[in-house]
Structure formats: C-alpha cells, structure tokens
Amino acid sequence: MWVVATAGHVDHGKSTLVRALTGMEPDRWAEERRRGMTIDLGFAWTTLPSGGTLAFVDVPGHERFVPNMLAGVGPVPAALIVVGADEGWMPQSAEHLAALDALGVSYGLLAVTRADLADPTPAMARARREIAATSLGEVEAVAVSAVTGAGLPELRAALDRLVARLPDPALDAPVRLWVDRAFTVRGSGTVVTGTLGGGRLRVGDALELADTGEPVRVRGLHALGEARAEVDAVARVAVNLRGLPRDRVGRGDALLRPGRFGRTDLLDVRLTGDPAADLPATLMLHVGSAAVPARVRPLGVDTVRLRLARPLPLLIGDRALLRDPGRRHVAGGVTVLDVDPPPLRRRGAAAARADVLAGMDGRPDPAGELRRRRLVRAGQLTRMGVPPTATPVAGDWLADPEHWRELGRRLTEEVTRHAAAHPLAAGVPVDALRHRLGLPDRALVTALLRPPLRLRDGLVTAASAPTLPDPVARAVERVRSEYGDRPFQAPETHHLAGLGLGPKEIGAAVRAGALLRLAENVVLLPGAPDDAVRVLAGLPQPFTLSAARQALGTTRRVAVPLLELLDRRGVTRRLPDDAREVVRPPG
C-alpha cells in the first residue's frame, strides 16, 4: 500500500477527484456533504493499474481548517496537489504548498481539475512554476475533469509512476503512529487511525501512548477495511486498543514502540523560511498529527530553541513546521537537531550553542553525540534516534574516548592529591571521587581504575605500599623496641595513645604492614603469627586454648583472635572438642 495526501485551495475539487478515483466518499460528516466542503480529514483508497493499492488522505482546503490539513499531511510521504482550472493558483494553494515544502515532502503530482470548465493550460503553467521552487521540484501534471471523467486514466497512470518512485519504507524502524482519529466501536472499544510511516504492527503488540506513557496493547488491526494480523508500512491503519477509554487518546497523540522514543518539550532546530530573528515569540509547531504551541528563542541565523507546551516523541532528523495561526502564515520548516539540548545559563551560551548547531545537519551522528555529551547511556541515544555504535565503558554507559582518557588522568591525580593531604587515610571513597569528577554513576569510577589504583572496601588507593609519616614511623619503632622480645603481648590502648598511635595512626600502620590488628584494640607486631606457629608446633598435639596461651605467654584477649587468625590461614585446625593441631609446620 502507498499513501498520498491531497493539497489545494477550497472548492478546487479535491474530494470530488478522490471520489471519482476511488468510488468512495471521503467526506465522513453529514455537514461536509451538505456544505460540499471538507472540514476534517477523509480517507479512501483505490487499486492502481499496476495492481497496487493507493490510499488517499483527503484534507480540507479552507483556511480555517489548515491545522486539520497539516494533521493529515504530516506523516504522509507524497502529495497530490489539486488546482482548479477555472480559478487557478489561490491563497490556500500557496499555503498548502508552503506546508509541504516546510515538511520537506519531495514526491508529488499536480492535478489541474475542472478542465471541463476552463482551459487548464494557464493554471497548470503557474502551478508548476510555484511547485518547482519548493522541495517537490519538477512534478508531472495531468489535466482532469472528475465530472466528465476526462483525464482520469492518465491521472491513474501518473499516480502509478509517482508511487513507483517512492523510497522503500523502513520496516525495521520503531513504530510511531501519529493518531489522526480516535473513536469508539460498539463491542470493540477504542479505535485510533493513522498513517504508519515505518515499522510493522501486529495484533498483540505492546505499545505505549506518547502523551501519558501508559502501556496499551493492540487488540485488532484493520487496513483497507479488512482485518489484518499484521500491517507493514507505509499504510493507513486502524488500531483497536485493548482496555483504553476513548477520552485517554486523541489527535496529536502517538502510539510508540516502548523504549525507542523519548519525550521532549525542549529542542534545538534548524529553520528554513523566515529569518530566525524575525520570528514571533510564540508559534505553533506541527509535526505528525500534533499541533503544539512553542516558545521561540533564536540562537543563530537559522537555528532556534523551541520550548513546547507539552512533550512530544521526537527524534533527531524529524521534520516539522512552524506556523503563525494569527497571520495564517507558515513561518518555515524545521529539522530537529537535538531533542535533549544543554541549558543556556551563562552569558554568551546562546552564541556558543549556535556555533555547535552550525556543524549539525539533523542526521544521526553517534560519534558526534558522544563528543558533545561526553558521557551518555546507550538507551538515551536510542531514544534520540541515534544508533549507539561504541562499546560501553560500564553498564550501558558510553564515553567519548578523549574524555574517558582525561577522566582516568584526573582520577589518578585526585587519589594522589588525597593521599598527600590525608596520609593516614585508607583511601578515597568512591562517591567522593564520583562527585569530584562530576560522574553520574559510581560504576564509572570503578571502570576508570587502572594499576596502580585499586578498590578495596569502597575506597580507592594506590596499590604501592604506603609510606608512614615520620611521627607514626617513630611511634611504631618504639612499640617494636618495647615488645620485640615479648611478641604475643598486646599494648594497651592508652599506652599506644601515649606513644602517638591513635585509631587513625594505627590504621595507617596496619595498612603499611608495620602493625597487625588481631581484633578491636588488639595490636601485635606483624611477625607474631609466624612466631606463634613455631611455638605451637612444639606442643603435644592436639593442644587446648589454655595450653596455647601458657606457651605463648599471653592473655586470652590475645590468644583467641591469634588462634582464629591461624585457623583462617590454614596453619592450625580446630577440632570438634575445641582443641587444635598444627597442620602446616613452620618452614
């Protein structure tokens, strides 16, 4: 299936032409048929000479209903521009063409209708000149009369040639179905319709609503009036949603593939049309079937920042248009450059941002996004429309290579600086380093660690043996001189404090290997365990705790944790009766 939207001035016969081509009535409302004027979007389809199916989105031509027209044209890849031979080029012809140009529509066909009422040659010549100056370029033109049928076979053949030139749809694209109608069917519930521009829909698919993010499930699908198990793009499709009240969805909402789209109310765009400096403060942004008020902040000559009245599921590279409804004027088309732009808080930030945007063209650029963002989650890039290509550095975090190297250098500097400023500290807490480096996740700190840095008990330190400050080294030497000949006696806490060894100094000495901490407030010289094994090996085996204590000449306060340490090292073994034996004699 292919989908084409009509465009043109009111009363130039768009709906009459669609009716003649399809045999279907595109005007759905009784008032439309009574007044002979399309008010809202109409839909019809026909079989082309090649055998393919062409669906029409018939749009209103009256200036009062331009927002409705834009809702129909927004998601459609091609247009059938209709100009009446009797009236020729008219104001709404120009505004509809400006809208197509702003949206970047590049496939089209001109039909000069009412050829039975006037010579179509002048109207055709003028229309082709106007169209040629837009994104549509040179288009094929056909003169036709829906009343007499003259030219209808030629128009069908021209439509066949038009759709044959359309690019193949991206069937692997994530679904984003802009809703242009929502209604209730008795016995089925809520049904929404739209033009599926990419991807594939299946019955049972889990989707989400763009406006609220709430999950929905596809209960049924219809295309061309028939039930389908699945529908491929490009297609007009009706989607029956399970368990969704009608008042929760409407035109301008969208059905999304979960996890593939973000929602943004702030975006930077490139403008084609009016100069950025001449734009009013508020315009209407039209994208897909949505129309949302937007506050405009010019950044550069052709770049602006838009603040939307409500978030939309936009991707980098999306095309949209800005319209001034008060003047009924299309201000220009926009190409989305960034859906997650940085704040502009400092003086000169807007000018600097304009310089950055000048180098962006709206095409997804994974390396460029990494360079600009430095650190970003892969899922965030995906939801921006940028396929992540780099290898994550931690979890799903991606990093610009140069920035990552700089972070590693800064991490080493921070650990070194901390060690110099706090020589007794065991290391730097991971969270402290995360804050100092401005990292969003502590896993990034761990991923940055390279020798000689290491992580132990939540602290980052250098792997090389620490050097004790002179006062601490002298205090440890006094302990060694006092207890060298009685290695199994632990100095009392008050005595250590008198030597200048408080908790921090003892901790530093333990980490340096100058002291051994057996338990809280139990400190020995580091060679005590090996000396103890030699003494215990000389006892009758197995031996009791009391025998060990007497042989070592120490107290129970020291003997218990010392024997437990030897058990953990596998030098001694505790037996069921709580006796022990030496299982690995000293070498």
C-alpha positions as CSV (number, residue, x, y, z in Angstrom):
1,M,0.0,0.0,0.0
2,W,1.1,3.6,-0.7
3,V,-0.4,6.7,0.9
4,V,-0.8,10.1,-0.7
5,A,-2.3,13.3,0.8
6,T,-4.3,15.8,-1.2
7,A,-3.5,19.5,-1.0
8,G,-5.0,22.6,-2.5
9,H,-7.4,25.5,-2.3
10,V,-11.0,25.1,-1.1
11,D,-13.6,24.3,-3.8
12,H,-11.0,23.1,-6.3
13,G,-12.4,19.6,-6.3
14,K,-10.1,17.6,-4.1
15,S,-12.8,15.4,-2.6
16,T,-14.7,15.1,-5.9
17,L,-11.5,13.9,-7.5
18,V,-10.8,11.3,-4.8
19,R,-14.4,10.2,-5.1
20,A,-14.0,9.8,-8.8
21,L,-10.7,7.8,-8.4
22,T,-11.9,5.5,-5.7
23,G,-15.7,5.3,-5.8
24,M,-15.7,6.1,-2.1
25,E,-17.0,9.0,-0.2
26,P,-14.1,10.7,1.7
27,D,-16.2,13.2,3.5
28,R,-17.3,11.5,6.7
29,W,-19.5,14.1,8.2
30,A,-23.1,14.9,7.1
31,E,-22.3,18.6,7.4
32,E,-19.4,18.1,5.0
33,R,-21.6,16.5,2.4
34,R,-24.4,19.1,3.0
35,R,-22.0,22.1,2.6
36,G,-19.9,20.5,-0.2
37,M,-16.8,21.4,1.8
38,T,-14.3,19.1,3.5
39,I,-13.9,20.1,7.2
40,D,-11.9,17.2,8.6
41,L,-9.6,14.5,7.2
42,G,-11.2,12.0,4.8
43,F,-9.8,8.6,3.8
44,A,-10.4,6.5,0.7
45,W,-8.4,4.0,-1.5
46,T,-8.2,2.5,-4.9
47,T,-6.4,-0.1,-7.0
48,L,-3.8,1.3,-9.4
49,P,-3.3,0.0,-13.0
50,S,-0.2,-1.8,-11.7
51,G,-2.3,-3.7,-9.2
52,G,-1.0,-1.9,-6.1
53,T,-3.3,-0.1,-3.6
54,L,-3.2,3.6,-3.1
55,A,-4.8,5.2,-0.1
56,F,-5.7,8.9,0.0
57,V,-5.7,11.3,2.9
58,D,-8.1,13.9,1.8
59,V,-7.5,17.2,3.6
60,P,-9.7,20.3,3.9
61,G,-8.8,23.3,1.7
62,H,-10.4,26.1,3.7
63,E,-8.0,28.4,5.6
64,R,-10.0,27.9,8.8
65,F,-9.1,24.2,8.7
66,V,-5.3,24.4,8.0
67,P,-4.5,22.6,11.3
68,N,-6.6,19.7,10.2
69,M,-4.9,19.7,6.8
70,L,-1.5,19.6,8.5
71,A,-2.5,16.7,10.7
72,G,-3.2,14.7,7.6
73,V,-0.1,15.8,5.6
74,G,2.4,15.5,8.4
75,P,3.0,11.7,8.3
76,V,2.4,11.2,4.6
77,P,5.4,10.7,2.1
78,A,3.8,12.2,-1.1
79,A,1.1,14.7,-2.1
80,L,-1.4,15.2,-4.9
81,I,-1.7,18.9,-5.4
82,V,-5.0,20.0,-6.8
83,V,-5.6,23.3,-8.6
84,G,-8.8,24.3,-10.3
85,A,-8.5,25.3,-14.0
86,D,-11.2,27.9,-13.6
87,E,-9.7,29.7,-10.6
88,G,-6.0,28.9,-11.0
89,W,-3.4,29.5,-8.2
90,M,-5.1,30.7,-5.0
91,P,-4.0,31.7,-1.4
92,Q,-4.6,28.2,0.1
93,S,-2.8,26.6,-2.9
94,A,0.2,28.7,-1.7
95,E,-0.2,27.9,2.0
96,H,-0.6,24.2,1.4
97,L,2.5,24.2,-0.9
98,A,4.4,26.1,1.7
99,A,3.5,23.5,4.3
100,L,4.6,20.6,2.0
101,D,7.9,22.5,1.4
102,A,8.4,23.1,5.1
103,L,7.9,19.4,5.8
104,G,10.4,18.5,3.1
105,V,7.9,16.5,1.0
106,S,9.8,15.7,-2.2
107,Y,7.3,13.4,-4.0
108,G,4.3,14.9,-5.7
109,L,1.9,15.1,-8.6
110,L,-0.2,18.1,-9.9
111,A,-3.8,17.6,-11.0
112,V,-5.5,20.5,-12.7
113,T,-9.2,19.8,-12.1
114,R,-12.3,21.3,-13.7
115,A,-10.7,21.0,-17.1
116,D,-14.3,20.9,-18.4
117,L,-14.9,24.5,-17.2
118,A,-11.8,26.3,-18.4
119,D,-8.6,25.9,-20.3
120,P,-6.2,24.1,-17.9
121,T,-3.0,25.4,-19.6
122,P,-2.6,28.7,-17.7
123,A,-3.4,27.2,-14.3
124,M,-1.0,24.3,-15.0
125,A,1.9,26.5,-16.1
126,R,1.5,28.8,-13.0
127,A,1.2,25.8,-10.6
128,R,4.2,24.0,-12.0
129,R,6.3,27.2,-11.6
130,E,5.3,27.6,-8.0
131,I,5.9,23.9,-7.2
132,A,9.3,23.8,-8.9
133,A,10.6,26.3,-6.4
134,T,9.9,24.0,-3.4
135,S,11.2,20.7,-2.1
136,L,8.9,18.9,-4.6
137,G,10.8,20.3,-7.6
138,E,9.6,19.4,-11.1
139,V,6.4,17.4,-10.9
140,E,4.3,15.6,-13.5
141,A,1.0,17.4,-14.3
142,V,-2.3,16.0,-15.5
143,A,-5.5,17.9,-16.6
144,V,-8.6,16.2,-15.4
145,S,-12.4,16.5,-15.0
146,A,-13.9,14.5,-12.3
147,V,-17.4,15.3,-13.8
148,T,-16.8,14.0,-17.3
149,G,-14.0,11.6,-16.5
150,A,-11.6,13.1,-18.9
151,G,-8.0,12.6,-17.8
152,L,-8.8,10.1,-15.1
153,P,-7.0,7.2,-16.8
154,E,-3.9,9.5,-17.3
155,L,-4.1,10.5,-13.7
156,R,-4.2,6.9,-12.5
157,A,-1.2,6.1,-14.7
158,A,0.6,9.2,-13.3
159,L,-0.2,8.1,-9.7
160,D,1.3,4.7,-10.6
161,R,4.5,6.3,-11.7
162,L,4.6,8.5,-8.6
163,V,4.3,5.7,-6.1
164,A,6.9,3.6,-8.1
165,R,9.4,6.3,-7.2
166,L,8.7,6.4,-3.5
167,P,11.5,5.0,-1.3
168,D,11.0,1.7,0.3
169,P,9.7,2.0,3.8
170,A,11.9,1.2,6.8
171,L,10.3,-2.0,8.1
172,D,12.8,-2.3,10.9
173,A,12.1,1.2,12.2
174,P,10.4,1.5,15.6
175,V,6.6,2.2,15.3
176,R,5.5,5.7,15.8
177,L,1.9,6.0,14.7
178,W,0.6,9.6,14.9
179,V,-3.1,9.4,15.7
180,D,-5.4,11.5,13.4
181,R,-8.7,10.0,14.5
182,A,-10.0,8.3,17.7
183,F,-13.4,6.8,18.1
184,T,-15.4,4.0,19.8
185,V,-16.7,0.9,18.0
186,R,-19.6,-0.8,19.8
187,G,-18.3,-4.2,21.1
188,S,-14.7,-3.4,20.4
189,G,-13.8,-0.3,22.3
190,T,-11.4,2.4,21.3
191,V,-10.0,2.6,17.8
192,V,-7.4,5.0,16.5
193,T,-6.3,5.6,12.9
194,G,-3.1,7.0,11.4
195,T,-0.6,6.6,8.7
196,L,2.1,4.0,9.5
197,G,5.2,5.6,8.1
198,G,7.7,2.9,9.3
199,G,7.9,-0.4,11.0
200,R,5.3,-3.1,11.4
201,L,2.3,-3.5,13.6
202,R,1.0,-6.9,14.8
203,V,-2.1,-8.0,16.8
204,G,-0.9,-8.4,20.4
205,D,1.9,-5.8,20.2
206,A,2.6,-3.9,23.4
207,L,2.8,-0.2,22.7
208,E,2.7,3.0,24.8
209,L,0.9,6.3,24.4
210,A,3.1,9.3,23.8
211,D,1.1,11.7,25.9
212,T,1.0,9.7,29.1
213,G,3.5,6.9,28.6
214,E,0.8,4.4,29.7
215,P,1.1,0.9,28.1
216,V,-1.5,-0.3,25.6
217,R,-2.0,-3.5,23.6
218,V,-3.2,-4.0,20.1
219,R,-6.4,-5.9,20.2
220,G,-7.1,-5.8,16.4
221,L,-5.9,-4.2,13.2
222,H,-7.7,-3.0,10.1
223,A,-6.3,-1.8,6.8
224,L,-8.4,-1.0,3.7
225,G,-11.5,-2.1,5.6
226,E,-10.2,-5.6,6.3
227,A,-9.0,-7.2,9.5
228,R,-5.3,-8.0,9.4
229,A,-3.0,-9.9,11.7
230,E,-0.1,-7.5,10.9
231,V,0.3,-4.4,8.8
232,D,3.6,-3.1,7.3
233,A,4.5,0.5,6.5
234,V,3.5,2.5,4.6
235,A,-0.2,2.1,5.3
236,R,-3.3,3.6,6.5
237,V,-4.2,1.6,9.6
238,A,-6.9,1.4,12.2
239,V,-5.8,0.0,15.6
240,N,-8.2,-1.4,18.2
241,L,-6.7,-0.8,21.6
242,R,-7.5,-3.2,24.5
243,G,-8.9,-1.6,27.6
244,L,-8.2,2.1,26.8
245,P,-11.0,4.6,27.4
246,R,-11.8,6.8,24.4
247,D,-11.1,10.0,26.4
248,R,-7.5,9.0,27.0
249,V,-6.3,9.3,23.4
250,G,-6.9,11.8,20.6
251,R,-5.5,13.5,17.5
252,G,-1.9,14.5,18.1
253,D,-1.1,11.6,20.4
254,A,1.0,8.7,19.1
255,L,1.4,5.0,19.6
256,L,5.1,4.2,20.2
257,R,7.3,1.2,20.4
258,P,8.3,1.0,24.1
259,G,11.8,2.1,24.9
260,R,12.5,3.6,21.5
261,F,11.3,7.2,21.9
262,G,11.9,9.8,24.5
263,R,9.5,12.7,25.1
264,T,10.9,16.2,24.9
265,D,9.5,19.7,25.4
266,L,12.8,21.4,24.6
267,L,14.6,21.1,21.3
268,D,17.0,22.9,19.0
269,V,16.1,23.0,15.4
270,R,17.3,24.4,12.0
271,L,14.9,26.7,10.3
272,T,14.2,27.1,6.6
273,G,11.9,30.0,5.8
274,D,11.6,33.3,7.7
275,P,14.9,34.5,9.4
276,A,15.1,33.3,12.9
277,A,15.4,36.9,14.3
278,D,12.0,37.8,12.7
279,L,10.0,35.0,14.3
280,P,7.4,36.0,16.9
281,A,7.9,34.8,20.5
282,T,5.2,32.0,20.1
283,L,4.3,29.9,17.1
284,M,2.5,26.6,16.5
285,L,4.7,23.6,15.9
286,H,3.1,21.0,13.6
287,V,4.7,17.5,13.5
288,G,2.9,14.3,12.6
289,S,-0.7,14.9,13.5
290,A,0.3,17.1,16.5
291,A,-0.1,20.8,16.8
292,V,1.6,22.3,19.9
293,P,2.3,25.9,20.9
294,A,6.0,26.6,21.1
295,R,8.0,29.5,22.6
296,V,10.8,30.5,20.2
297,R,14.3,31.6,21.2
298,P,16.6,32.5,18.2
299,L,20.1,31.1,18.6
300,G,21.8,31.7,15.2
301,V,20.8,33.0,11.8
302,D,18.8,29.8,11.0
303,T,18.8,28.0,14.4
304,V,16.3,28.3,17.2
305,R,15.4,26.7,20.5
306,L,11.7,25.7,21.0
307,R,10.0,25.2,24.3
308,L,6.9,23.2,23.7
309,A,3.6,23.4,25.7
310,R,3.7,19.6,26.0
311,P,6.3,16.9,25.4
312,L,6.4,15.1,22.0
313,P,8.1,11.9,21.0
314,L,10.6,13.5,18.6
315,L,13.9,12.2,17.1
316,I,16.9,13.9,15.7
317,G,16.2,14.4,12.0
318,D,12.4,14.8,12.3
319,R,10.8,17.4,10.0
320,A,8.1,19.7,11.2
321,L,6.8,23.2,10.5
322,L,6.2,26.4,12.4
323,R,3.1,28.3,11.7
324,D,1.7,31.6,12.9
325,P,-2.0,31.0,13.2
326,G,-2.8,34.7,13.8
327,R,-1.3,35.7,10.4
328,R,-2.2,32.3,8.8
329,H,1.4,32.1,7.7
330,V,3.8,29.2,7.5
331,A,7.0,30.7,9.1
332,G,9.1,27.8,7.9
333,G,10.1,24.2,8.2
334,V,12.4,22.9,10.9
335,T,14.8,20.0,11.1
336,V,15.3,18.7,14.6
337,L,19.0,18.8,15.6
338,D,18.8,18.0,19.3
339,V,16.0,16.6,21.4
340,D,18.0,16.9,24.7
341,P,19.9,20.2,24.4
342,P,22.0,21.7,27.2
343,P,20.7,24.6,29.3
344,L,21.7,28.1,28.4
345,R,22.5,29.7,31.7
346,R,25.7,31.7,31.2
347,R,26.4,34.9,29.3
348,G,27.3,34.0,25.7
349,A,25.9,30.5,26.0
350,A,23.3,31.1,23.2
351,A,26.0,32.2,20.7
352,A,28.2,29.3,21.7
353,R,25.3,26.9,21.2
354,A,24.7,28.4,17.7
355,D,28.3,27.6,16.8
356,V,27.8,24.0,17.8
357,L,24.5,23.7,15.9
358,A,26.1,25.1,12.8
359,G,28.0,21.9,12.5
360,M,24.9,19.7,12.8
361,D,22.7,18.6,9.9
362,G,20.0,16.6,11.6
363,R,21.5,13.2,10.6
364,P,22.2,10.8,13.5
365,D,25.9,11.1,14.4
366,P,26.9,8.6,17.1
367,A,30.5,9.8,17.4
368,G,29.4,13.5,17.3
369,E,26.8,12.9,20.1
370,L,29.5,11.2,22.2
371,R,31.9,14.1,21.6
372,R,29.3,16.7,22.6
373,R,27.8,14.8,25.5
374,R,31.0,13.1,26.8
375,L,29.0,10.5,28.7
376,V,25.6,9.1,27.8
377,R,23.6,6.0,28.2
378,A,23.1,3.8,25.1
379,G,19.4,3.8,25.7
380,Q,19.3,7.6,25.8
381,L,20.9,7.8,22.3
382,T,18.5,5.2,21.0
383,R,15.5,7.3,22.3
384,M,17.0,10.3,20.5
385,G,17.1,8.4,17.2
386,V,20.9,7.9,17.3
387,P,22.0,4.2,17.0
388,P,24.8,3.6,19.5
389,T,27.9,2.1,17.9
390,A,30.5,2.4,20.6
391,T,31.3,-0.2,23.2
392,P,30.0,0.7,26.7
393,V,32.7,1.6,29.3
394,A,30.4,0.5,32.2
395,G,26.9,-1.0,32.1
396,D,25.2,0.8,29.3
397,W,27.3,4.0,29.6
398,L,29.1,5.2,26.5
399,A,32.0,7.7,26.7
400,D,33.8,9.9,24.3
401,P,37.3,8.3,24.1
402,E,39.2,11.5,24.7
403,H,37.1,12.5,27.6
404,W,37.4,9.0,29.1
405,R,41.2,9.2,28.9
406,E,41.1,12.6,30.6
407,L,38.8,11.3,33.4
408,G,41.4,8.5,34.0
409,R,44.2,11.0,34.3
410,R,42.1,13.2,36.7
411,L,41.2,10.2,38.8
412,T,44.8,9.4,39.4
413,E,45.5,13.0,40.3
414,E,42.6,13.1,42.8
415,V,43.8,9.9,44.5
416,T,47.4,11.1,44.7
417,R,46.3,14.5,46.0
418,H,44.1,12.9,48.6
419,A,46.9,10.6,49.8
420,A,49.2,13.6,50.2
421,A,46.7,15.7,52.1
422,H,45.5,12.7,54.3
423,P,48.4,10.4,54.7
424,L,46.7,8.4,57.4
425,A,43.5,7.8,55.3
426,A,42.9,4.3,53.9
427,G,41.9,5.8,50.5
428,V,39.3,8.0,48.8
429,P,35.6,6.9,49.0
430,V,34.2,6.1,45.6
431,D,31.4,8.5,46.0
432,A,33.8,11.3,46.8
433,L,35.6,10.7,43.6
434,R,32.4,10.5,41.7
435,H,31.5,14.0,42.9
436,R,34.9,15.4,42.2
437,L,34.9,14.1,38.6
438,G,31.3,15.1,38.0
439,L,30.3,11.5,37.1
440,P,26.6,10.4,37.2
441,D,27.3,6.8,38.3
442,R,29.7,5.3,40.8
443,A,30.2,2.3,38.4
444,L,32.1,4.8,36.1
445,V,34.7,5.3,38.9
446,T,35.3,1.6,39.2
447,A,35.6,1.3,35.4
448,L,38.2,4.0,35.3
449,L,40.5,2.2,37.8
450,R,43.9,1.2,36.3
451,P,47.0,0.0,38.1
452,P,48.4,1.2,40.4
453,L,45.0,2.2,41.6
454,R,42.8,-0.3,43.3
455,L,39.4,-0.5,45.1
456,R,39.1,-2.1,48.5
457,D,36.2,-1.8,50.9
458,G,34.7,1.1,48.9
459,L,38.0,3.1,49.0
460,V,40.3,3.8,46.1
461,T,44.0,3.8,46.8
462,A,47.3,3.3,45.1
463,A,48.5,-0.3,45.2
464,S,52.1,0.6,46.2
465,A,52.9,0.2,49.9
466,P,52.0,3.4,51.7
467,T,54.7,5.4,53.4
468,L,54.1,6.3,57.1
469,P,54.6,9.8,58.2
470,D,57.7,10.2,60.4
471,P,55.9,10.6,63.7
472,V,53.9,7.4,63.1
473,A,57.0,5.5,62.0
474,R,58.9,6.6,65.1
475,A,55.9,5.5,67.3
476,V,55.8,2.1,65.6
477,E,59.6,1.7,66.2
478,R,59.1,2.3,69.9
479,V,56.5,-0.4,70.0
480,R,58.9,-2.7,68.2
481,S,61.7,-1.9,70.7
482,E,59.4,-2.4,73.7
483,Y,57.6,-5.6,72.6
484,G,60.2,-7.2,70.3
485,D,61.1,-9.8,73.0
486,R,57.5,-10.4,74.0
487,P,55.7,-10.5,70.6
488,F,52.5,-12.1,72.0
489,Q,51.6,-9.3,74.4
490,A,49.4,-6.6,73.0
491,P,50.0,-3.0,74.2
492,E,47.0,-1.4,75.9
493,T,45.1,1.3,74.0
494,H,46.1,4.0,76.5
495,H,49.8,3.1,76.1
496,L,49.6,3.2,72.3
497,A,47.9,6.6,72.5
498,G,50.7,7.8,74.7
499,L,53.1,6.8,72.0
500,G,51.1,8.9,69.5
501,L,49.2,5.9,68.0
502,G,45.5,6.8,67.9
503,P,43.0,5.0,65.7
504,K,44.0,6.7,62.5
505,E,47.7,6.2,63.1
506,I,47.1,2.5,63.9
507,G,45.0,2.1,60.8
508,A,47.8,3.6,58.7
509,A,50.4,1.4,60.3
510,V,48.3,-1.7,59.7
511,R,47.8,-0.8,56.1
512,A,51.5,-0.3,55.7
513,G,52.2,-3.7,57.3
514,A,54.0,-2.2,60.3
515,L,51.5,-3.5,62.8
516,L,49.0,-6.4,62.8
517,R,45.4,-5.8,64.1
518,L,44.0,-9.1,65.5
519,A,40.8,-7.6,66.8
520,E,39.5,-4.3,68.1
521,N,42.1,-2.9,70.5
522,V,44.4,-5.9,70.0
523,V,47.5,-5.0,68.0
524,L,50.7,-7.0,67.6
525,L,53.9,-6.8,65.6
526,P,53.5,-8.2,62.1
527,G,55.7,-11.2,62.7
528,A,53.7,-12.5,65.6
529,P,51.7,-15.2,63.7
530,D,54.8,-16.9,62.3
531,D,56.5,-16.9,65.7
532,A,53.3,-18.3,67.3
533,V,53.3,-21.3,64.8
534,R,56.8,-22.2,65.8
535,V,55.9,-22.2,69.5
536,L,52.7,-24.1,69.0
537,A,54.3,-26.7,66.8
538,G,56.5,-27.7,69.8
539,L,53.5,-28.5,72.0
540,P,52.0,-32.0,72.2
541,Q,49.3,-32.2,69.5
542,P,46.5,-31.5,69.7
543,F,46.6,-28.6,72.2
544,T,44.0,-26.6,74.1
545,L,43.5,-22.9,74.2
546,S,44.8,-22.8,77.7
547,A,48.0,-24.7,76.7
548,A,48.5,-22.3,73.8
549,R,48.0,-19.3,76.0
550,Q,50.6,-20.5,78.5
551,A,53.1,-21.5,75.8
552,L,52.8,-18.1,74.2
553,G,52.9,-16.2,77.5
554,T,49.9,-14.1,76.7
555,T,46.3,-13.5,77.7
556,R,43.1,-14.9,76.5
557,R,42.4,-11.5,74.9
558,V,45.3,-12.1,72.5
559,A,45.3,-15.9,72.3
560,V,41.7,-16.3,71.0
561,P,41.9,-13.9,68.0
562,L,45.5,-15.1,67.2
563,L,44.4,-18.8,67.0
564,E,41.4,-17.8,64.9
565,L,43.7,-16.0,62.5
566,L,45.9,-19.1,62.3
567,D,42.8,-21.2,61.6
568,R,41.8,-18.9,58.7
569,R,45.3,-19.1,57.3
570,G,45.1,-22.9,57.4
571,V,48.1,-23.3,59.7
572,T,46.1,-24.7,62.5
573,R,42.9,-26.7,62.6
574,R,40.2,-26.6,65.2
575,L,38.9,-30.0,66.2
576,P,35.3,-30.9,67.3
577,D,36.3,-30.8,71.0
578,D,37.7,-27.2,70.5
579,A,41.3,-28.5,70.7
580,R,43.7,-27.6,67.9
581,E,46.6,-29.0,66.0
582,V,49.2,-27.5,63.8
583,V,48.6,-28.8,60.2
584,R,51.4,-26.8,58.5
585,P,54.6,-26.6,60.5
586,P,56.8,-23.6,60.0
587,G,59.2,-23.9,57.0
